[in-house]
Amino acid sequence: MGETKPGIKSMRKSVAAQQQHQHYHKREVAQAQVHPVPGAEVLELQEYVAVGDSGDLEATAPRSPQLKLTARTREAHPTTRRRKGLTFFLSYAILAAVLGMLQFGYNTGVINAPEVNIENFMKDVYKSRYGEDIQDDSVKLLYSLAVSIFAIGGMLGGFCGGMIANRFGRKGGLLLNNLLGIVGAVLMGCTKLSQLYEFLFLGRFIIGVNCGLNTSLVPMYISEIAPLNLRGGLGTVNQLAVTVGLLLSQVLGIEQILGTDEGWPVLLGLAVCPPILQLVLLPWCPESPRYLLITRQWEEEARRALRRLRASNQVEEDIEEMRAEERAQQAEATISMMELICSPTLRSPLIIGVVMQLSQQLSGINAVFYYSTLLFISSGLTEESAKFATIGIGAIMVGMTLVSIPLMDRTGRRTLHLYGLGGMFIFSIFITISFLIKEFFGYVQEMIDWMSYLSVVSVLSFVVFFAVGPGSIPWMITAELFSQGPRPAAMSIAVLINWMANFLVGIGFPTMKNSLENYTFLPFSAFLAVFWIFTYKKVPETKNKTFEEILALFRHGNGRGSLRDSRLYGSMLNCVNALEQRMPPAERAALMVAEEKPHPDSLPSPFERRTFMSKYNPRRHSAYATVPAASERSSRELVPAVRPPPPLPPPRFPNSAV
């Protein structure tokens, strides 16, 4: 242990020097080439610390497996983290999980096609009960209740998602949730047989609770089982399943298949298929390794789950990443929603997660889905052609979601979201222009023909850009912005906000359409502009970053110029924590006490007890400092406020980014 103490001290000094250097040279750092593998720089720092002054790497390299670089890794790339591929069992687990999101997409679109059939059924039931005809306005109100009660159930399910995830686990919560899906689907399917339209309301509400839980549990489960380099693309599978469910409901709802008076109960009852299929497939999948290790402290079960998901016995890298996240978040192992809202460190990612959810629902995409058929008819298409064009919108969403899967980990979440919001803003303006042309130049046949093409192209392009960015990224990035402790509570809040916005758009859009008429899409254009500016200014890039590195972004100002600094900071923190674990329990406890002492210039929040502060002082944080407290205070008073940074060690490797 005599060699470990100087190693920790040297590491802390190197961290301090590196941070001061980056603080005074941000412009040079921004222009430097950043390697795409996060945390690679720490390997260079580890080698430098191991070499010391001898210059002989192999002679002085530590024997710890966490710090030792194998010859095979160095031959492939001296600073590359081992990349993991998509294994068969990982694909199977994701397929079983996303059936919940397919259920969400199917039940979102299935109620639209049989609108006339359901209204006729309500009229017949009312007349058989009371012996008189019901007014058309009352029928519209009952139908709108059947549509909107789904979103009310979704709010309740989304709000309870975090508690279910912590109590029963991610996989356990999904399995229990399928019981709700089966009950709700059976009630809807038996509506006409029982001659009770109340069954339709109750079934839609229960299905809404089921889908609300799915929108919280499924993205959480997938983000926790996916390897780091595939997390973005696999997170997009959530939106792919939603779009497939929407397309399936649109195809089955046409009059030639199940969009008839006899077929609509079967159309609604088919919602029983996804939960039954998930009950068959999901029990063979493992529980989330992060949940097993961090929440339940079952390390052996977590290792077993990782071996199955990675199809390899080499899972130490994943275990170390989870351990680093656990060490950094020990003070927030169980975080309530109120603690999450009140935490200064977590407030910024929570605001980003909420705004990202709003950018999806307030973009106007639901208005396009609800009124695309009417829009196509007004632009000159026949009614039958307009219905098939609406199905084409669903097909385009599926295709563009497939295209966005490889782009998610190549281009990045933030960049794709900016492209999506920008494209939707432009074509929402074009949709408004097509409405105005129809009103002011409707008497000119040539203008009507031209407007038809403009309207169709604008709507299809609007949907394309939604599928590229806002369709999938908000569900995924909310789970990425938070570590294991606050993630369930954050997902509950974000999903609740998403369902509330969905409900408000569904209820308020008809009134807004009657009030604004041709300018209906202008409020959505304004929202899109605001969301684009917010994303550009506040949202960080999370591509290829561990959860701890993402959290470090918000501890250091959440600025785009500090992304590389924060990534290196998080990686160095992992290295220091790994060294600390080699110490005896008594000395490690002393180190923790020294780190947790309050200081005049840095008062840590309850959620940052064992983390480094943005203003780092190696003498204060070192457990082996020998300078008395009084001498330290006096020396701080004599040192000027701004000091030149100490010189960095010379680079020893050709691809060093420092």
Disulfide bonds with the S-S distance in Angstrom:
none
